[in-house]
Amino acid sequence: MTELLLAGAHLVVLDPETLLWNADLFIEDKHVRWVEPHTSAQREEIVRRDTCEVIDASGWVVLPGLVNTHLHSHQFPLRSIASLQHRPLPVWLSYMASLTSKLSIEDCAAGVRAALLELALSGCTATVDMPWLVKERDRELLTASVAAAQEVGLRYVLVRSGITSNTAGGEIDPLALENSRDFIAGCEWAARHIPTLGTNGRTGVAIGPSNLFTSTFGEFQECVDIAAATGAGFHTHFLESKFEETALWKRDGLSPHGFLAKIGITQVSPRWVAHAVFANQRVIAGLADLQVAVASCPTSNARGEGIAPVRQMLQQGLTVGVGVDGPSGNDACNLLSELKMLRTLQGALPHQSYLTWQETLHVGTQGGAQAMGLPHGCGTLHPGAPADLAAFNLCGNITLAGVHHPVLGLLSCTPPRPVLVMVDGEVIVRSGQHVRLDERDISAQIMSIVGRLRCSGGL
């Protein structure tokens, strides 16, 4: 039994609409049991227990754990590559196919470990992960990915995806292409087996083709059928590039949201798409009708494609989460930084203002949890919710000095490291460091992979 009392926190954010100042938060049996004023009688009774760890949280802001809804962790050893900059998406995919094919299973597992560690050190407690170019080594790669994720301790939803068709111009390297039959078989195996690979109860699964333009209508439909039969989620890239809608009309005679409706996506839960940069009002309304959530990836999208209309999505009732996307497209796996970018970029759109801190925090917690289908209560700190949280110390930190509203400061200033991160009642980060993993060792392993690729002419 884990009992933990965070005593006298400067601010406990139960959800974006409910803030408690100078409060105590009590964790027991992996759940939030109560949140009360610091002077409550319950506090005195708990403090007297020998079984409870009591932490003086004076000056801390305690948030629900942040949720990352889109990631390609295996790209972690492929960050900041000059030749990948300023490339159209199909050409970028080809470059990535060539580079990713040079990574071993161990390299990919190291990428999972490193990406999830960086996420945890930004206050993240749950993440999606979509390995890229799994092909014939899918079972070994996905199994190694789950094992690496468990070392970090985040909630982990692994997505089996793939590319089965080239673009009309043939821009995608054949290395990226997978036989249709093998892809469908791989999705079925993943949907049935990935949840059984984890031993800590934090592993989930989703399936789906990589992009609207790199798999056929039939393949999308088969994935939906598998997901519906197995209880897996469905996740794919969606309108990341401007040409996708036109290509879809030409190939299938369907709008993007009409395509999702036609494949029967409402049979599946959870269901969410990544990016939606070029979702117009009709598409947004269509997604809302289908109750398809969106994972917005502001940094990677702004570098090459544009800015997704997140405020319009929220106004029309869409569930929206945030994702750091792949380390090759973003270069960072810091969820606080991504939320700052999301909030700020909305103000760059015509006739829009940047998101309020309440809207931003909702996207980063409850919105993401709902999109991914996490256990009920994730994304909040209400009594009964799973004990997923991140705490930040406002005191003695120059990055937060001078702020008048602590949550607004976290979402606007240079992101600090959390002093405490808890997932499912387990402390995984304490005093800004992971409790099990040595950051220096993880970094050295990644740099060793980079050195080998550069020496072999792989970069």
N, C-alpha and C positions, 0 to 999 in steps of 0.2 A: 504494500500500500504506500502510495506517495502522498504525503501531506506537505503542503507548502503554503505559507502565509506571506504575501507581499504586503508589508505594513506601511501605511502612511504615504502611499503613492501620490505624487503631486496631481496626477490626473489619470484616471482609469476610463478608457473609452469602451463602453459596452458595445456601442455601435455608433455610426456617425451622427445619430440624433440624441444620444444619451451619454453625457459626460458627468463624471463624478470627481470632485476635487477632494484631496486629502482623504483617501479611501483605502480600505483594506480589501484584498482579494484572496480568498481561500480556495486552494486546490486540493481535492481528495479523490482518489480512485479515478484518475485521468480526466476529471471533469471539474468545471467551476462549480463550487457548492454555494458560495454566497459572495456578494460584494456589499460592503457596509461602510458607514462612516468610521473613521479611525478610532473613535472613542466608544464603539459599541461594546456591549457586555459580551457578545460572542467572541470578540478578540481576546478578552482577558481569559476566557475559558480555553481557547485554542493555545495561547501562549504557554499555559501551564502543562500542556501535553509534552511528553518526552518524544513522541513519534513525529512531531511536526518541526520542519525547518522554518525558522522565521527570518525573513530578510528585511532589513530596513530599506524601504523603497522611497525614502524622502527625496524629493527632487526628480523622481522618475516619471516618465510617461509610459503607461502600459497600454498597448494596442492589441486588438485581435491579430493573430498571425497573418502576414501578407501572403497573397496567393498569386502564383505565376501561371498563366493559362496558355503559354506557348513557348517552346524551347526546342533547340536542336543541340543538345549538350555535346555530342560527339565532335562538333566543330571547335571545341575549346583549344586544341593545339594548332588551330588554323586562324588565329586572330591577327588583325592588322597586317594583312598581306596586300602589298601595293598593287599587284596585278588584278586583284579582285575589286578594286575601287572603280566606281562609275561605270559599271557594266549593266546592260539590260538584263532583266531577270532570266530569260532563256539562256543567254550566254553565261551569266553568273552560275546557273545550274550546271553547265558543262564544265566550267572551271572546278566547281566543287566536286563533281563526279570524279574527275581525274585526281584531285588531291585526296578525297576521302578514300578512294580505292587503295591508297598507300598506307592507310592506318590499319594496324592489327586489332584483333579483339581486345587485347590488353591496352592498346592506345585509346580505343573508344571508351573502355571502362574507366580509364584515367580521366578522360574528358567528362564523363558523368560525375565522377567524384569531385573534380575541380569545379565544375559549373554549379553543382548543388551546394558545395561548400561556400562559394562566393554568394550564392543566393541566401544561404542561412545567415551569413555574416551581414546581410542587409535587412534581416528581420522576416525573411520568407519561411513559411512552415509547410507549404504544399506547392507542388509543381507538376505540370505536364512535361513530357519529354517525347519528342518525335525523332527517333534515330533515322538517319538518312542513308540510303544505299545499303540496305540490309541484305537483300537478294538471297543468294544461296547460303549465307552464313547467319540467317536470321535467328534461328533458335539459340545458337551459341551466343550471339551478340545480345539478344534480348535478355537471356538468362544472366549474362555478365553485367548488364546494365542494372538489373534489379538488385544484384548482390552489391554493386558499388553504391547504389542509392541507399541501401539499408545501412551502410557504414556511416552515411551522413545523418540519416534519421528523418528526412522529410517525408510527408505524404507524397506518393509518387504514382502518377497516372501515366503509363507507358503506352505510346501510340504506335501500332504497326501500320506503316504506310508504304508507299512505293510509287514508281513511275513506270507505266507500261506502254506509253505511246509518245512518239516524238512530235514536235511542233510541225506545222506546215512547211516551215523553212528548214527543218532538220537541224536546228541549232543545238539540240541537246546531245551530248556525248553518248554513244551507245553503251558506255560503261554504266550509265545511270539507269538504263532500261532493264526491266524485269519481265520475264515471260508471264502472260496473263494468268495461266493456270497455276504457276508457282506463287504468284502474288495472292490469289484468292486462297490457296491452300495455306499460305503463311498467315493470312489474316484469321482464318479459322483456327489454326493452331494457337495463335496468340490470344484470341478471344477466350479460348477454353483453358489455356494453361498459365498465362501470365499471373492471374490472381493467386494461383497456388504456389508461385515461386517465392513470394514474400513470406517471411516468418513473423513479422511484427504487426500484421493487420493493416498496413498502410499502403498496400500496393493495389492499384486499379489498372484497368485496361480500356483503350479505345482503339478503333480501327478506322481506316478510310484511305482512299487514294490521295496522293500528294496534292494534286491541283485539278481544277476543272478541265484544263486543257491538255493534261497528260495521261488521262485515263478515259475510257469510254463510258457511255451511259450505262451499259450493261454491267460493267465492273463496279460502278458506283452502286447500282441496284443490288448486286450480289453482296457487297459489303454491308449494306443496310439490312439485308435479310439475315446475314450472319450475326450482326450486332443485336438485332431484335430477338433472335433465337437464343443467344447466349447471355444477354444482359450487359454486353459491352457497350461503351459509348461510341460516338461517331465524331470524328474531327478531321477537317481538311483545310487547305488554303483556299481563299475565296476572294476574288476581285482584288488581288494584290497589284495587278497591272491593268493598265487602261484597255489593252487589246482583248481581255478575257471575255467581256460581255459580247462584243461583236463576234468573236470566234465561236462562242456558244450558240448564238443565234444562227450562225452560218452552218454549224455542224448538226445541231439538234433541233433548231427552230424553237428554242425555249429561252425565256429570260433566266437570269441566274436563280432567282427565287422560285420561278416555275420549274426549273430543273430539280431543285431540292424537293419541291412538292411531288414531282413526278416519280422520283426514285423512292418515295415513301418515307422520307426522313422522320416524319412524326411518329413512326413506329418505335423510334429509338430514344432512349434517355440515359445519360445526358447527350446533348447534341450541340456542338458549337463549331464555329468557323474562325479562322485566323485572318486578320487584316481588314478586309472589307473597305479598303481605301477608296474604291470607286463605287461605293454603294450610294445610289441616288435615292430620292424620296420614295420612289416606287419599290426599290429593292429593300429599303429599310422597313417599309410597311409590310412587305412580303415576309421578311424575316420575323417581324413581330407576330404576324398571323401564324407562322409556323412554330413560334416560340423557339427559334434558333438563336443561341447566344453568340456574341462576338468577342474574340480576343484581339484587342488592339495592341499593336507593337509600334509605338510612336517613333522611337529612335531609328530603327532599321527602315521603316517606311519613309521617314522624312529624308533619309539619305538618297533614296533612289526613285521613289514613286509618288509620295505626297502625304497628306494628312487625312486620316479617316475622320468623318464627321461624327465624332463621338457624342457631342452635345445633342445633335439631332436624334441620334439613336436613343439616348436616355429620355429625351422628350417624348419619343414615340413608344416608350415602354420596353425597349430592348434590354435584356440582361447583358451587361458589358463587363469584361474583365480586362486585365492588362498582361502583356507578355514581353519578356526581354528578347524573344526570338533567338536566332542562332548567334553564337559568339563571333562567327565570321561576318555577320551582317550588322551587329551592334557593337561588338568588342567588349561589352560589359554584361555582367549578370547581377546587377544591383537593382533591386526592385524599387527602393526609394528613389533612386535616380530616374527610373523609368516613369514612376508616378509624377515626379516633378516635370519631366518632359511632356507627359500626357496633358497635365494641367496647363502648362504654358502654351503648347502648340495650338490648343483649341482657340486661343485668342488671336492666332495668326490667320484664321479662316475669315472670309468676308462676313461682316455683320454678326460676328460671334465674339464672346468674351471668354477668357480662360475659366476653367472649371473652379467652382468653390472647393474649399478643402473638404467639405462634407461629401460632395459628389466624387471627388478624387479618392477619398478614403473608402467610400462605398465600392467603387470600381476595384480597388486594390484588396478588398477583403470579402464582403458578402457577395458582390457581383461575381468575382472569380470563383468563390466556393459554389455558388449556384450553377455557374456555367459548367464546372467540372463534375458536378454531382457529388460533392464531398458530404460526409455525414452531417445530419441535421444539426444546426447550431454553429458549424464552422463559419468563421468570418465574424463572430460576435463573442462577447464575454459574458453573456447572460447566464444566470444560474442554470445548470444542466448542460451547458455547451461543452464540447470537447475542449480540453485545456491546451489550446494552441494559442500562443501569445508571443509578443516581442516587446521588450522593455528598453527604453532609451534614457540615459541619464542627462538631464539638462545642466547639471552643475559641473563647473570646471572644464567646459567644452567650448572652445572658441568658435566652433562652427555654429553653435546655437546661442552664443552670448548676444543679448540685446533683443531677443524675440519677445513679443508680447503675448502671442498665442502659441503654446508649445506644439500643437498638432500642425498648425499652419507653418510653423518653423521647420518641422520635420519634412514637410512637403515642398518647401521653398528654398531652404538653405542647403549648404553642402551636407550630404547625408552622413550622419555619424554611424558608428557601429553600435549594435545593440549590446547592452550589458547582460541581457538574459534572453534566451529564446527557448521556448518549451513547445514540444510537439506531442500530442496525445498523452500529456502528463509527464513526459520525460524531458529533462533539461538537456539540450544539446549544445547550447552556447552559454558560457558563463564568463563574465568579465571580458567580453569581446573576443573570446577564443573558443574554438570548438573543443568539447570536453574529451573527445577521443582522437581526432585527427590532428596531425601536426601540419600546419599551413606551409611551413618551409619544405617539408618532405613532398607535399603535393605539388608545390610550385616547381621543385627541382625535377620531379618526374615529368611534368609537362615540358619544361625547358629541354630535357633530354630528348623528348620526342621531336621537338622543334629542331634541335641540333642534328639529329639523325636525318630528318627530311631535307634540311638544307645541304648537308654533306652529300646526300645521294642525288641531289639535283631535283628533289621533289617540290621545291619552292622557287 
